[in-house]
Amino acid sequence: MVATRFYRWQKAKIWNQILEYLQADADAQGKLDWQVHYVDGTVVRAHQNAE
């Protein structure tokens, strides 16, 4: 199941490693501006009868 793998990777800090790798790669290519910060305020609401 996808959720099981996601939580297992989260506990093992694999997502942190992926993010660090992507940031380092983008920084090495000069594509990362450390002065800019983004916050994702996405909210997804489900209907009360949604399963």
Contacts in CASP RR format, 6 or more apart in sequence:
PFRMAT RR
TARGET T0000
AUTHOR 0000-0000-0000
METHOD contacts of the structure
MODEL  1
MVATRFYRWQKAKIWNQILEYLQADADAQGKLDWQVHYVDGTVVRAHQNA
E
9 15 0 8 1.000
23 32 0 8 1.000
26 32 0 8 1.000
27 34 0 8 1.000
END
